[in-house]
């Protein structure tokens, strides 16, 4: 047992020392089952598919980088009916402007040789420009894919922009230095970006934001667009979220499945939209540097709109918190855009003061069993409550089902409970200004009667 534990901590020291570099690379090569042998075997299988090859399109005289020859490669695929495109050379492809793939009802298959062998280098890309932009074909599944390519840009560049496309995949790609790794964008006219998925991709810490949802045409829908089985590294000094849901963007029925290594307190997901986003999947977390800074990191920022996840969260270490990530068994978006949520049991802690203390938000029209454990020096009270918030207003009822413990040497006595402004309020004029903690656990036991879920 001692040897096993020693090996575990040696591994974590190694990862910590390597930060987002050598340690993360070691992980992505094997221990988490991320692109490695499978990626190589798949790339070899794909290499047998006929198409056009980059080696057949060398630089012409006067061309200082690979931008124009890659554009000629794309045109050759288009002229042949969007046949597969093979980036079959081992050197980096250096570009200074966007490579655009713009088509309607079909998209090509684009194959690299693995993201550590085929790298698109965009050090000289203009600010806000993507290395590759895939556009067009909204309203139908277009069937395209980008496979096995690495992206290295600059602090203001984008790796891939997928705009107004349905059914495009980004698989086994890696994103290093960039402002954004993958941007899903509803850009012009009435286009929408749906059914687009990034899977088995790796986002290094130098990629400030791994995935961003953006709209600039007042179309909010990103149905089914998300990530699966991806890996994300957070650097210690980062200030940007790793997943950003922009203003008036609504991902729904979308995959959200990734493993993240955290090293700081910046929330991982920021939902700047006015409405909740709904995803399904599993998030796994490994946190580092607890002893150095004692940070806590929220999965979704408490200051923004919630994210509903039909799935689960698994964490190593105790630094991660759900924040505004709501774990659910079922979600239903109703015709009036209200949302029914069959929520999983959850916990929260609050520091109480003298008088009235708002705590958890109570769902409109839902009955909940709430356990409240109050703790302070020489004071312990434990309750089980039945809580209900009225339909149509912010008040409700609280029924005390049981008082399990009432150690009152501090002479604070028991509090009262009420629903005010949509929250469970704990009131006690005898509480001191600090030192009393409320640990609250909530289990919803009923659905809303309006749009009742059958």
C-alpha positions as CSV (number, residue, x, y, z in Angstrom):
1,X,0.0,0.0,0.0
2,X,2.8,2.4,0.9
3,X,4.5,1.9,-2.5
4,X,1.3,2.4,-4.4
5,X,0.6,5.6,-2.5
6,X,4.1,6.8,-3.1
7,X,3.8,6.2,-6.9
8,X,0.5,8.1,-6.9
9,X,2.0,11.2,-5.3
10,X,5.1,11.0,-7.5
11,X,2.8,11.1,-10.5
12,X,1.0,14.1,-9.2
13,X,4.3,15.9,-8.4
14,X,5.4,15.1,-12.0
15,X,2.3,16.6,-13.4
16,X,2.5,19.6,-11.2
17,X,6.0,20.3,-12.2
18,X,5.2,19.9,-15.8
19,X,2.1,22.0,-15.5
20,X,0.3,22.2,-18.8
21,X,3.3,21.0,-20.6
22,X,5.2,17.8,-20.1
23,X,2.8,16.3,-17.6
24,X,-0.3,17.0,-19.7
25,X,1.5,15.6,-22.7
26,X,2.2,12.4,-20.8
27,X,-1.4,12.1,-19.8
28,X,-2.7,12.7,-23.3
29,X,-0.4,10.0,-24.6
30,X,-1.8,7.3,-22.5
31,X,-3.1,7.1,-19.0
32,X,-6.5,8.7,-19.6
33,X,-7.1,6.8,-22.8
34,X,-6.8,9.9,-24.9
35,X,-5.4,10.0,-28.5
36,X,-2.5,7.6,-28.8
37,X,-2.4,4.2,-30.4
38,X,-6.1,4.4,-31.5
39,X,-5.4,7.8,-33.2
40,X,-2.5,6.4,-35.1
41,X,-4.3,3.3,-36.3
42,X,-7.3,5.3,-37.3
43,X,-5.1,7.8,-39.2
44,X,-3.5,4.9,-41.1
45,X,-6.9,3.5,-42.1
46,X,-8.1,6.9,-43.3
47,X,-4.9,7.4,-45.3
48,X,-6.1,4.8,-47.8
49,X,-9.1,6.9,-48.8
50,X,-8.7,8.5,-52.2
51,X,-8.6,12.2,-52.4
52,X,-6.2,15.2,-52.8
53,X,-2.9,15.4,-51.0
54,X,-1.0,18.5,-49.8
55,X,2.3,17.1,-51.1
56,X,0.9,17.6,-54.6
57,X,0.5,21.3,-54.0
58,X,3.9,22.8,-53.2
59,X,4.7,26.4,-52.7
60,X,5.0,28.5,-55.8
61,X,7.8,31.0,-56.4
62,X,7.4,34.0,-54.2
63,X,5.1,32.3,-51.6
64,X,6.6,32.8,-48.1
65,X,4.2,30.4,-46.4
66,X,1.6,27.7,-47.0
67,X,-1.6,29.8,-47.1
68,X,-2.0,29.9,-50.8
69,X,-1.1,26.3,-51.5
70,X,-3.5,25.1,-48.9
71,X,-6.2,27.2,-50.5
72,X,-5.3,25.5,-53.9
73,X,-5.6,22.2,-52.1
74,X,-9.1,23.1,-50.9
75,X,-10.2,24.2,-54.4
76,X,-8.9,20.9,-55.9
77,X,-11.2,19.0,-53.5
78,X,-14.1,21.3,-54.3
79,X,-13.7,20.9,-58.1
80,X,-13.7,17.1,-57.6
81,X,-16.9,17.2,-55.6
82,X,-15.4,17.7,-52.2
83,X,-13.2,14.6,-52.2
84,X,-11.2,13.9,-49.0
85,X,-8.2,16.1,-48.2
86,X,-5.0,14.7,-46.9
87,X,-2.5,16.8,-45.0
88,X,0.2,14.1,-45.6
89,X,3.4,16.0,-44.9
90,X,5.3,15.8,-41.6
91,X,6.3,19.4,-41.4
92,X,4.2,22.3,-40.0
93,X,1.9,24.2,-42.3
94,X,2.6,27.9,-41.8
95,X,-0.2,30.2,-42.6
96,X,-0.9,34.0,-42.3
97,X,-4.6,34.0,-43.2
98,X,-7.7,31.9,-42.9
99,X,-8.2,28.7,-44.9
100,X,-11.9,28.8,-45.8
101,X,-14.0,25.8,-46.6
102,X,-17.3,27.2,-47.8
103,X,-19.9,24.9,-49.3
104,X,-23.6,24.0,-49.1
105,X,-24.9,20.5,-48.7
106,X,-21.6,18.6,-48.4
107,X,-18.3,19.0,-46.5
108,X,-15.0,17.2,-47.1
109,X,-13.2,14.8,-44.8
110,X,-9.9,16.4,-43.9
111,X,-7.1,14.1,-42.5
112,X,-3.9,14.9,-40.8
113,X,-1.3,12.3,-39.6
114,X,-1.9,13.0,-35.9
115,X,-2.0,16.2,-34.0
116,X,1.7,16.0,-33.0
117,X,2.8,15.4,-36.6
118,X,0.4,17.6,-38.6
119,X,0.4,21.1,-37.2
120,X,-1.1,24.2,-38.6
121,X,1.0,27.1,-37.4
122,X,-0.7,30.5,-37.4
123,X,1.7,32.7,-35.5
124,X,1.1,35.5,-38.0
125,X,-2.7,35.2,-38.2
126,X,-4.5,38.6,-37.7
127,X,-6.3,39.1,-34.4
128,X,-9.7,37.3,-34.3
129,X,-9.0,35.2,-37.4
130,X,-9.3,31.4,-37.4
131,X,-6.7,29.1,-39.0
132,X,-9.6,27.1,-40.6
133,X,-13.1,28.3,-41.1
134,X,-15.8,25.8,-42.1
135,X,-19.0,27.5,-43.3
136,X,-22.3,26.8,-44.9
137,X,-24.8,24.0,-45.1
138,X,-27.1,25.0,-42.3
139,X,-30.4,23.1,-42.3
140,X,-29.0,19.8,-43.4
141,X,-26.4,17.3,-42.1
142,X,-23.3,17.9,-44.2
143,X,-21.1,15.0,-43.1
144,X,-17.7,16.6,-42.9
145,X,-14.9,16.0,-40.5
146,X,-11.4,17.3,-39.5
147,X,-9.2,14.6,-38.0
148,X,-5.7,14.5,-36.5
149,X,-4.5,18.0,-36.8
150,X,-2.7,20.3,-34.2
151,X,-3.3,24.1,-34.1
152,X,-0.8,26.6,-32.8
153,X,-1.6,30.3,-33.3
154,X,-1.1,33.4,-31.3
155,X,-2.7,35.1,-28.3
156,X,-5.5,36.6,-30.4
157,X,-6.2,33.8,-33.0
158,X,-8.8,31.1,-33.3
159,X,-8.0,27.5,-34.1
160,X,-11.2,26.5,-36.0
161,X,-14.4,28.4,-36.6
162,X,-17.5,26.3,-37.4
163,X,-20.1,28.7,-38.7
164,X,-23.6,28.0,-40.0
165,X,-22.9,24.3,-40.4
166,X,-24.9,21.2,-39.4
167,X,-23.2,17.9,-38.7
168,X,-19.5,18.7,-38.8
169,X,-17.0,16.9,-36.6
170,X,-13.6,17.8,-35.2
171,X,-11.8,14.6,-34.0
172,X,-8.5,13.9,-32.4
173,X,-7.2,17.5,-32.8
174,X,-5.0,19.5,-30.4
175,X,-5.1,23.2,-29.6
176,X,-2.1,25.0,-28.2
177,X,-1.5,28.8,-28.1
178,X,-4.8,30.5,-29.3
179,X,-7.4,32.9,-27.9
180,X,-10.1,30.3,-28.8
181,X,-9.6,26.7,-29.8
182,X,-13.0,26.0,-31.4
183,X,-15.6,28.7,-32.0
184,X,-19.1,27.6,-32.9
185,X,-20.6,30.7,-34.6
186,X,-24.0,31.7,-35.9
187,X,-22.8,34.5,-38.1
188,X,-24.9,35.8,-41.0
189,X,-28.4,35.6,-42.4
190,X,-30.5,33.1,-40.4
191,X,-27.8,30.4,-40.3
192,X,-27.4,28.1,-37.2
193,X,-24.7,25.8,-36.1
194,X,-26.2,22.5,-34.9
195,X,-25.1,18.9,-34.5
196,X,-21.4,19.8,-34.6
197,X,-19.2,17.9,-32.2
198,X,-15.6,18.0,-31.1
199,X,-14.4,14.6,-29.8
200,X,-11.2,13.3,-28.3
201,X,-9.6,16.7,-28.7
202,X,-6.9,18.1,-26.4
203,X,-6.9,21.7,-25.2
204,X,-3.6,22.9,-23.7
205,X,-3.4,25.6,-21.1
206,X,-1.9,28.0,-23.7
207,X,-5.3,27.8,-25.4
208,X,-7.1,30.5,-23.4
209,X,-10.7,29.4,-24.1
210,X,-11.2,25.9,-25.4
211,X,-14.7,26.3,-26.8
212,X,-16.8,29.4,-27.4
213,X,-20.4,29.7,-28.6
214,X,-21.0,33.0,-30.4
215,X,-23.9,34.5,-32.3
216,X,-23.9,37.8,-34.3
217,X,-27.1,37.3,-36.3
218,X,-29.7,37.0,-33.5
219,X,-30.0,33.2,-34.0
220,X,-29.5,31.6,-30.6
221,X,-29.7,27.9,-31.4
222,X,-26.8,25.5,-31.0
223,X,-28.9,22.3,-30.9
224,X,-26.6,19.2,-30.3
225,X,-23.4,21.2,-30.6
226,X,-20.8,20.4,-28.0
227,X,-17.8,18.3,-27.0
228,X,-17.2,14.6,-26.2
229,X,-14.3,12.8,-24.5
230,X,-12.1,15.9,-24.6
231,X,-9.2,16.9,-22.3
232,X,-8.7,20.5,-21.0
233,X,-5.8,22.0,-19.1
234,X,-6.2,25.1,-17.0
235,X,-3.1,27.2,-16.2
236,X,-2.5,28.7,-12.7
237,X,-2.8,32.3,-13.8
238,X,-5.7,32.0,-16.2
239,X,-8.5,34.6,-16.2
240,X,-10.7,33.3,-19.1
241,X,-13.2,30.5,-18.9
242,X,-12.4,27.3,-20.7
243,X,-15.9,27.1,-22.1
244,X,-17.7,30.3,-22.9
245,X,-21.4,30.5,-23.9
246,X,-21.8,34.0,-25.3
247,X,-24.7,36.4,-25.1
248,X,-28.0,35.1,-26.5
249,X,-26.5,31.7,-27.3
250,X,-28.4,28.6,-26.2
251,X,-26.8,25.2,-26.6
252,X,-29.3,22.5,-25.9
253,X,-29.6,18.7,-26.2
254,X,-25.8,19.0,-26.6
255,X,-22.9,16.8,-25.4
256,X,-20.6,18.2,-22.6
257,X,-18.1,15.5,-21.7
258,X,-14.5,16.3,-20.7
259,X,-11.7,15.8,-18.2
260,X,-10.1,18.9,-16.8
261,X,-7.0,19.6,-14.8
262,X,-7.6,22.7,-12.7
263,X,-4.9,25.0,-11.2
264,X,-6.8,28.2,-10.3
265,X,-10.0,29.7,-9.2
266,X,-11.3,31.1,-12.6
267,X,-14.7,29.3,-13.3
268,X,-14.4,26.7,-16.0
269,X,-17.7,27.5,-17.8
270,X,-19.2,31.0,-18.2
271,X,-22.8,31.2,-19.4
272,X,-23.3,34.8,-20.5
273,X,-26.7,34.0,-22.1
274,X,-30.0,35.1,-20.6
275,X,-31.3,31.5,-20.3
276,X,-29.9,28.2,-19.1
277,X,-28.0,25.9,-21.4
278,X,-28.8,22.2,-21.4
279,X,-26.2,19.5,-21.9
280,X,-25.7,15.8,-21.2
281,X,-22.5,14.0,-20.3
282,X,-19.9,13.5,-17.6
283,X,-17.3,15.9,-16.3
284,X,-14.2,14.6,-14.5
285,X,-11.8,16.8,-12.6
286,X,-8.3,16.6,-11.2
287,X,-7.2,19.6,-9.2
288,X,-3.6,20.7,-8.5
289,X,-1.8,23.2,-6.2
290,X,-4.1,22.9,-3.3
291,X,-1.3,23.4,-0.8
292,X,0.0,26.4,-2.6
293,X,-3.1,28.6,-2.9
294,X,-6.0,26.7,-1.4
295,X,-8.2,27.8,-4.3
296,X,-11.7,26.7,-5.0
297,X,-12.9,26.5,-8.6
298,X,-16.5,26.6,-9.8
299,X,-17.5,24.5,-12.8
300,X,-20.0,27.2,-13.8
301,X,-19.7,30.7,-12.6
302,X,-22.3,31.6,-9.9
303,X,-22.5,35.1,-11.4
304,X,-24.0,33.9,-14.7
305,X,-26.9,31.9,-16.0
306,X,-27.0,28.2,-15.0
307,X,-26.0,25.2,-17.0
308,X,-28.2,22.1,-16.7
309,X,-26.2,18.8,-17.1
310,X,-28.0,15.5,-17.4
311,X,-25.1,13.4,-16.1
312,X,-22.5,13.4,-13.4
313,X,-19.3,15.0,-12.1
314,X,-16.4,13.0,-10.7
315,X,-13.5,14.9,-8.9
316,X,-10.1,14.0,-7.4
317,X,-9.5,16.5,-4.5
318,X,-11.9,18.9,-2.9
319,X,-11.2,22.1,-4.7
320,X,-14.0,21.9,-7.3
321,X,-17.5,23.2,-6.8
322,X,-20.5,23.0,-8.9
323,X,-21.3,26.7,-8.8
324,X,-24.2,27.2,-11.2
325,X,-23.9,23.8,-12.7
326,X,-27.1,21.9,-12.0
327,X,-27.0,18.1,-12.2
328,X,-30.2,16.6,-13.5
329,X,-31.9,13.4,-14.4
330,X,-34.3,15.1,-16.8
331,X,-34.8,18.5,-18.4
332,X,-37.8,19.7,-20.4
333,X,-37.9,23.1,-22.1
334,X,-41.6,24.1,-22.3
335,X,-43.4,26.0,-25.1
336,X,-43.4,29.2,-23.0
337,X,-39.6,28.7,-22.6
338,X,-39.8,27.9,-18.9
339,X,-37.9,24.8,-17.9
340,X,-38.9,21.7,-15.9
341,X,-36.0,20.1,-14.1
342,X,-35.8,16.8,-12.4
343,X,-32.8,17.7,-10.3
344,X,-30.4,15.4,-8.6
345,X,-29.8,15.8,-4.8
346,X,-27.4,18.6,-4.1
347,X,-25.6,20.4,-1.2
348,X,-24.6,23.9,-0.3
349,X,-23.1,25.7,2.6
350,X,-23.8,29.2,3.9
351,X,-22.3,31.5,6.6
352,X,-25.1,32.9,8.7
353,X,-25.4,36.2,10.4
354,X,-27.8,37.9,12.9
355,X,-31.3,38.1,11.6
356,X,-32.6,36.8,8.2
357,X,-30.3,34.8,6.0
358,X,-31.3,34.0,2.4
359,X,-29.9,30.6,1.3
360,X,-30.8,28.2,-1.5
361,X,-33.1,29.2,-4.4
362,X,-36.3,27.2,-4.4
363,X,-37.7,26.0,-7.7
364,X,-41.2,27.4,-8.6
365,X,-43.9,24.9,-8.0
366,X,-41.7,22.0,-6.9
367,X,-41.8,20.2,-3.5
368,X,-38.4,19.4,-1.9
369,X,-37.1,17.6,1.1
370,X,-34.4,19.8,2.7
371,X,-32.0,18.8,5.4
372,X,-30.5,21.7,7.3
373,X,-27.5,21.2,9.7
374,X,-26.6,24.3,11.8
375,X,-23.2,24.3,13.4
376,X,-21.3,26.7,15.6
377,X,-19.3,26.6,18.8
378,X,-21.4,24.8,21.4
379,X,-24.3,24.8,19.0
380,X,-25.7,22.1,16.7
381,X,-29.3,21.9,15.3
382,X,-30.4,19.5,12.6
383,X,-33.8,19.7,10.7
384,X,-35.6,18.0,7.9
385,X,-38.0,20.3,6.1
386,X,-40.7,20.0,3.4
387,X,-40.3,23.1,1.3
388,X,-42.6,24.4,-1.5
389,X,-42.5,27.6,-3.5
390,X,-45.8,28.9,-4.9
391,X,-46.6,29.0,-8.6
392,X,-46.7,32.6,-9.7
393,X,-44.9,34.3,-6.8
394,X,-41.7,34.2,-4.8
395,X,-43.2,33.0,-1.5
396,X,-44.1,29.5,-0.3
397,X,-44.4,27.2,2.7
398,X,-41.9,25.4,4.9
399,X,-43.1,22.5,7.1
400,X,-40.8,21.3,9.8
401,X,-40.9,17.5,9.5
402,X,-38.3,16.7,12.2
403,X,-35.8,18.2,14.6
404,X,-33.0,15.6,14.9
405,X,-30.6,17.5,17.1
406,X,-30.7,20.5,19.3
407,X,-27.5,21.1,21.2
408,X,-27.9,24.7,22.5
409,X,-25.1,25.4,25.0
410,X,-24.5,28.7,23.2
411,X,-28.1,29.7,23.9
412,X,-28.9,30.7,20.3
413,X,-32.0,28.5,20.3
414,X,-33.7,27.4,17.0
415,X,-34.3,29.5,14.0
416,X,-37.4,30.0,11.9
417,X,-37.7,29.1,8.2
418,X,-39.6,30.9,5.4
419,X,-39.7,31.4,1.6
420,X,-38.9,35.0,0.6
421,X,-37.9,36.3,-2.8
422,X,-37.7,32.7,-4.1
423,X,-35.2,31.6,-1.5
424,X,-35.2,29.6,1.8
425,X,-34.6,32.1,4.6
426,X,-33.1,31.1,7.9
427,X,-33.9,33.7,10.6
428,X,-32.5,33.9,14.2
429,X,-32.0,37.2,16.0
430,X,-29.8,35.4,18.5
431,X,-27.2,34.4,16.0
432,X,-23.9,36.2,16.2
433,X,-22.5,38.2,13.2
434,X,-20.3,35.3,12.2
435,X,-19.4,31.8,13.2
436,X,-22.7,29.9,12.3
437,X,-22.6,27.6,9.3
438,X,-25.7,26.1,7.6
439,X,-25.0,22.9,5.6
440,X,-28.0,22.3,3.4
441,X,-28.9,19.2,1.3
442,X,-31.9,19.3,-1.1
443,X,-33.9,16.5,-2.8
444,X,-36.7,17.5,-5.2
445,X,-39.6,15.1,-4.9
446,X,-42.2,16.7,-7.2
447,X,-42.5,18.3,-10.6
448,X,-44.2,21.5,-11.7
449,X,-47.9,20.9,-12.3
450,X,-47.8,23.2,-15.3
451,X,-46.1,21.2,-18.1
452,X,-46.1,18.2,-15.8
453,X,-43.4,15.6,-16.9
454,X,-45.0,12.2,-17.6
